[in-house]
Amino acid sequence: MVLRFKPLLAVLLSIMFVAPGCLGDDNVGIPLDDFSYTADDGNEYSRDEMKGSDYLIHFSASWCSRCYKSMHNISDAIGDTDYLIMSVEEEGLSGLSTWHDTVDESNSTQDIIAPFMDGSELSEVLGVSAMPTIYLIDENGNIINIHEGDLTDHDEILKFLNQA
């Protein structure tokens, strides 16, 4: 009896790992909850301040070293699109600065030009559970798309961005 379910389990697991960002989310199409955070650059970022242009919110954590490659590749691909990196854990400004420095040091040719901030409250409200999780937000503050898992391929990043 156990052998009968192994092929089905293998197929389901394959789908989860091959297309983690394609499984959909209940938050797509709704307005992003209000947020206002001070980032490691000392500036305040809020939903209302970000209105008027499309932007990305990248939820991650300082312990997710495999997420650094996604940050670098997204930063390289997005051009003028605003990019906010939010921790799913409570971080003080010094912890955010240390995390930002660590991410920068993980790639000898590129620094991340994006603010790092404590987004633990927002990530909890949105139910973020995968590292990383990237939200694409439109100029009106609505969630356009969500990608769970690594996003490192340049063409996939552009495809994700072009949904705006």
ABEGO torsion letter per residue (X at the ends): XAAAAAAAAAAAAAAAAABAAAAEBAABGBBBBBBBBBBAAGBBBBAAAABGBBBBBBBBBAABAAAAAAAAAAAAAAEABBBBBBBABBBBAAAAAAAAAAAAAABAABBBBBBBBBAAAAAAAAGBABOBBBBBBBAAGBBABBBBEBBABAAAAAAAAAAX
